[in-house]
Amino acid sequence: MAAKRAAPAALLVPLTGADAAIGRSMARAAALAQADPKALFAIDSGETSESAAAATRDAVKRGAALILGPLRSGQVRAVVGAAGATPVLTFSNDTALLDSGAFLLGVTADQSVGPLLHYARGRGIRRVAIAVGDPWSVAATRAGQREGLAIEALPAQGASALLGAADPPHAVLFAGTPSVRAADLRNSGIQPLVAFTGLDPAPQALAALEGAWLSAPDPASFADFATSYESANGAPPGILAGLARDAAAIATTLARGGGTDRAALLAAPQFEGVCGDIRFRADGSAVRDMAILAVESGRYQLVDHSGTA
């Protein structure tokens, strides 16, 4: 008698509309993590809550035991409602969804900022300037309090106003590419910190980050995935493609273990991922292992690992 095939997972991503190119890249990345092409199928989430809910009902009808998606935060609650008992792993990083019933696979501000400030604290940083009002500032303030750091408001003119200042902070935290050259800050005695950035290998991207410390996926793990993806598709993958690959790998791991329900997700001690190894909590949040990198001589250098957030 043939072995019973594990129930498939459904990848719920936009395959039409403004984000269709992103959705297609995510579908291609997810396929790389599946040895059995019938173990996962992609389905169009559309652009509205209604279209995502309809896609979810269709996925469940087709036998999906796990919903991977949606991408858009505004669609998550509708998807959870339509999924019923089927677990939902959304690519969103919006922590306002922690009461929704979905598991957040997206890289949250806490996951990125916490390990970065912990690393900085261990290297003598005591005062950190942040842009007040930035969505990541709440996470930075919370992490700063844990680490005993003084969190200061960045001047209204931005980080450039700190260059040559008489009493500058020890570091400036950016959510994404710095608004001034990292090397200029370093030359003024200020350490640039960059919370969760993609690993752009372009020389101009590395030049802008020279001297910065940043949180990101482990370059070695992500590079192996990126090589496979580019070989198959002719273009490098983005971070969202990496998250889709990780979601598909989680589905494979659960299927091999014989269970794809919520209890199985919570029981797993850790899932390996190119965007950081991860384990889930009951409230839908996750602990993610982030790499801490330094950009030196035009290269990303791994300096620490931390899974504290």
C-alpha positions as CSV (number, residue, x, y, z in Angstrom):
1,M,0.0,0.0,0.0
2,A,1.4,3.5,-0.9
3,A,2.2,5.8,1.9
4,K,-0.4,8.4,2.6
5,R,0.6,11.8,1.2
6,A,0.8,14.6,3.7
7,A,-1.8,17.4,3.4
8,P,-0.4,20.3,1.3
9,A,0.2,23.9,2.4
10,A,-1.2,26.9,0.6
11,L,1.0,29.9,-0.2
12,L,-1.3,32.9,-0.1
13,V,0.4,35.7,-1.9
14,P,-0.6,38.5,-4.4
15,L,-0.3,37.1,-7.9
16,T,-2.3,39.9,-9.5
17,G,-2.4,43.6,-8.8
18,A,0.3,46.0,-7.7
19,D,2.3,43.5,-5.7
20,A,2.1,40.7,-8.2
21,A,5.9,40.7,-8.9
22,I,6.6,40.3,-5.2
23,G,4.1,37.5,-4.9
24,R,5.6,35.6,-7.9
25,S,9.1,35.9,-6.4
26,M,7.8,34.5,-3.1
27,A,6.1,31.6,-4.9
28,R,9.4,30.8,-6.8
29,A,11.3,30.9,-3.5
30,A,8.8,28.7,-1.7
31,A,9.1,26.1,-4.5
32,L,12.8,25.8,-3.9
33,A,12.2,24.5,-0.4
34,Q,9.8,21.8,-1.6
35,A,11.1,18.4,-2.9
36,D,7.5,17.4,-3.6
37,P,5.8,19.9,-5.9
38,K,2.4,18.6,-4.7
39,A,3.2,19.5,-1.1
40,L,2.5,23.2,-1.6
41,F,0.4,25.3,-4.0
42,A,0.3,29.0,-4.5
43,I,-3.0,30.9,-4.6
44,D,-3.7,34.5,-5.4
45,S,-4.6,36.6,-2.3
46,G,-5.7,39.6,-4.4
47,E,-5.6,43.1,-3.0
48,T,-8.5,43.1,-0.6
49,S,-9.6,41.4,2.6
50,E,-12.5,39.9,0.7
51,S,-10.3,38.4,-2.0
52,A,-7.9,37.0,0.6
53,A,-10.7,35.4,2.6
54,A,-12.1,33.9,-0.6
55,A,-8.7,32.5,-1.5
56,T,-8.4,31.1,2.0
57,R,-11.7,29.3,1.8
58,D,-10.6,27.9,-1.6
59,A,-7.3,26.7,-0.2
60,V,-9.0,24.9,2.7
61,K,-11.4,23.3,0.3
62,R,-8.5,22.0,-1.7
63,G,-7.1,20.3,1.4
64,A,-4.5,22.9,2.7
65,A,-3.5,22.0,6.3
66,L,-1.4,25.2,6.6
67,I,-1.9,28.7,5.3
68,L,1.4,30.6,4.5
69,G,0.4,34.2,4.1
70,P,-1.1,36.7,3.5
71,L,1.5,39.3,2.8
72,R,-0.6,42.4,3.6
73,S,-1.3,43.1,7.2
74,G,-4.8,44.4,6.4
75,Q,-5.8,41.0,5.1
76,V,-4.7,38.9,8.0
77,R,-7.8,38.9,10.2
78,A,-10.0,38.0,7.3
79,V,-7.7,35.1,6.4
80,V,-7.7,33.8,10.0
81,G,-11.5,34.0,10.1
82,A,-11.8,32.1,6.8
83,A,-9.1,29.5,7.8
84,G,-11.1,28.2,10.8
85,A,-8.8,25.6,12.6
86,T,-6.2,25.8,9.9
87,P,-3.1,27.5,11.2
88,V,-2.0,30.8,9.5
89,L,1.6,32.0,9.2
90,T,1.5,35.5,7.9
91,F,4.4,37.3,6.3
92,S,3.4,40.5,8.2
93,N,5.5,41.9,11.0
94,D,2.7,44.0,12.5
95,T,2.6,43.2,16.2
96,A,-0.9,44.7,16.4
97,L,-1.9,41.3,14.9
98,L,-0.7,39.3,17.9
99,D,-4.3,38.9,19.1
100,S,-5.5,37.8,15.6
101,G,-4.8,34.1,15.9
102,A,-2.1,34.2,13.2
103,F,1.6,33.5,13.7
104,L,3.9,36.4,12.6
105,L,6.7,35.2,10.3
106,G,7.7,38.7,9.3
107,V,10.8,40.2,11.0
108,T,9.4,42.5,13.7
109,A,11.1,45.7,15.1
110,D,11.7,44.0,18.4
111,Q,13.4,41.0,16.8
112,S,15.7,43.4,14.9
113,V,16.3,46.2,17.4
114,G,16.7,44.2,20.6
115,P,19.7,42.1,19.6
116,L,21.4,45.1,17.9
117,L,21.1,47.3,21.0
118,H,22.3,44.4,23.2
119,Y,25.4,44.0,21.0
120,A,26.0,47.8,21.1
121,R,25.6,47.9,24.9
122,G,28.3,45.2,25.2
123,R,30.7,47.4,23.3
124,G,30.4,50.5,25.4
125,I,27.4,52.3,23.8
126,R,25.4,54.1,26.4
127,R,23.5,56.9,24.5
128,V,21.5,56.2,21.4
129,A,19.6,58.7,19.2
130,I,16.5,57.6,17.3
131,A,14.0,59.3,15.1
132,V,11.0,60.0,17.3
133,G,7.7,58.9,15.7
134,D,9.4,56.2,13.7
135,P,7.4,52.9,14.1
136,W,10.7,51.3,15.3
137,S,11.2,53.9,18.0
138,V,8.8,52.1,20.4
139,A,10.9,48.9,20.0
140,A,14.1,50.9,20.5
141,T,12.8,52.6,23.6
142,R,11.7,49.3,25.1
143,A,15.0,47.6,24.2
144,G,16.9,50.6,25.5
145,Q,15.2,50.3,28.9
146,R,16.1,46.6,29.1
147,E,19.8,47.4,28.3
148,G,20.0,50.5,30.6
149,L,20.6,52.8,27.6
150,A,19.7,56.4,27.3
151,I,17.5,56.8,24.3
152,E,17.5,60.4,22.9
153,A,15.5,62.1,20.2
154,L,17.3,62.7,16.9
155,P,17.4,66.4,16.0
156,A,14.6,67.5,13.7
157,Q,17.2,68.2,11.0
158,G,18.2,64.5,11.1
159,A,21.5,62.7,11.7
160,S,23.5,65.2,9.6
161,A,22.9,67.7,12.4
162,L,25.1,65.6,14.7
163,L,28.1,65.7,12.6
164,G,30.7,67.8,14.5
165,A,28.4,68.3,17.5
166,A,30.0,69.1,20.8
167,D,28.3,66.3,22.7
168,P,26.9,63.8,20.3
169,P,25.3,60.5,21.3
170,H,27.4,57.4,21.2
171,A,25.2,55.9,18.4
172,V,22.4,56.6,16.0
173,L,19.8,53.9,15.2
174,F,18.3,53.8,11.7
175,A,15.5,51.6,10.5
176,G,16.9,50.9,7.0
177,T,19.6,52.7,5.0
178,P,21.2,55.6,7.0
179,S,20.2,59.1,5.9
180,V,23.9,60.1,5.9
181,R,27.0,58.1,5.1
182,A,27.8,55.7,7.9
183,A,31.5,56.6,7.6
184,D,30.8,60.3,8.2
185,L,29.1,59.4,11.5
186,R,32.0,57.2,12.5
187,N,34.4,59.9,11.7
188,S,32.4,62.2,14.1
189,G,32.7,59.6,16.9
190,I,29.1,58.3,16.4
191,Q,28.4,54.6,15.8
192,P,25.8,54.0,13.1
193,L,23.3,51.2,14.0
194,V,21.0,49.8,11.2
195,A,18.0,47.8,12.3
196,F,17.2,44.9,9.9
197,T,18.5,45.6,6.4
198,G,18.6,43.4,3.4
199,L,22.0,42.1,2.3
200,D,22.5,44.2,-0.7
201,P,25.9,43.3,-2.2
202,A,26.1,46.3,-4.6
203,P,29.2,48.4,-4.0
204,Q,27.2,51.6,-3.6
205,A,25.1,50.0,-0.9
206,L,28.1,48.7,1.0
207,A,29.8,52.1,0.7
208,A,26.8,53.8,2.3
209,L,27.0,51.3,5.2
210,E,30.8,51.3,5.7
211,G,31.5,51.3,9.5
212,A,27.9,50.5,10.5
213,W,26.7,47.7,12.8
214,L,23.5,46.1,11.6
215,S,21.0,43.3,12.3
216,A,20.2,41.0,9.3
217,P,20.0,37.4,8.2
218,D,23.2,35.4,8.6
219,P,25.1,36.1,5.3
220,A,26.2,32.5,4.9
221,S,22.7,31.0,5.2
222,F,21.1,33.7,3.0
223,A,23.9,33.5,0.4
224,D,23.2,29.8,-0.2
225,F,19.5,30.4,-0.8
226,A,20.3,33.5,-2.9
227,T,22.6,31.5,-5.1
228,S,20.0,28.8,-5.7
229,Y,17.3,31.3,-6.3
230,E,19.3,33.4,-8.8
231,S,20.5,30.3,-10.6
232,A,16.8,29.2,-11.1
233,N,15.3,32.6,-11.8
234,G,18.0,34.8,-13.2
235,A,17.7,37.5,-10.5
236,P,18.7,37.8,-6.8
237,P,15.9,37.4,-4.2
238,G,14.7,39.9,-1.7
239,I,14.0,39.4,2.0
240,L,10.3,38.6,1.3
241,A,11.4,35.8,-1.0
242,G,13.6,34.5,1.9
243,L,10.6,34.6,4.2
244,A,8.5,32.6,1.7
245,R,11.3,30.0,1.4
246,D,11.4,29.7,5.2
247,A,7.6,29.3,5.4
248,A,7.7,26.5,2.9
249,A,10.5,24.9,4.9
250,I,8.4,25.1,8.0
251,A,5.6,23.4,6.2
252,T,7.9,20.6,5.1
253,T,9.3,20.1,8.6
254,L,5.8,19.9,10.1
255,A,4.6,17.5,7.4
256,R,7.5,15.2,8.1
257,G,6.7,15.3,11.8
258,G,3.2,14.2,11.1
259,G,1.3,17.3,12.4
260,T,0.5,20.7,10.9
261,D,-1.8,22.0,13.6
262,R,-1.2,24.8,16.1
263,A,0.1,22.5,18.7
264,A,2.7,21.1,16.4
265,L,3.9,24.7,15.5
266,L,4.3,25.5,19.2
267,A,5.9,22.2,20.1
268,A,8.8,22.6,17.7
269,P,11.9,23.8,19.5
270,Q,13.1,25.7,16.5
271,F,12.7,25.9,12.7
272,E,15.8,26.6,10.6
273,G,15.5,29.6,8.2
274,V,17.6,31.7,5.9
275,C,16.1,34.8,7.5
276,G,17.0,33.5,11.0
277,D,16.1,30.4,12.9
278,I,12.8,30.8,14.6
279,R,10.4,29.4,17.2
280,F,6.8,30.5,17.9
281,R,5.1,31.6,21.0
282,A,1.4,31.0,21.9
283,D,0.5,34.7,21.3
284,G,1.6,34.4,17.7
285,S,5.0,36.2,18.2
286,A,8.3,34.5,17.5
287,V,11.9,34.4,18.8
288,R,14.2,34.8,15.9
289,D,18.0,34.4,15.7
290,M,19.4,37.5,14.1
291,A,22.9,38.0,12.9
292,I,24.8,41.1,13.9
293,L,27.1,42.3,11.1
294,A,29.7,45.0,10.7
295,V,30.4,46.5,7.3
296,E,34.2,46.6,7.0
297,S,36.3,47.2,3.9
298,G,33.3,46.8,1.6
299,R,32.1,43.5,3.1
300,Y,29.6,42.2,5.5
301,Q,31.4,40.7,8.5
302,L,29.5,38.4,11.0
303,V,30.3,39.6,14.5
304,D,27.6,38.0,16.7
305,H,24.4,36.0,16.8
306,S,21.5,36.7,19.1
307,G,18.1,35.2,19.5
308,T,17.0,37.3,22.5
309,A,14.0,39.1,21.0
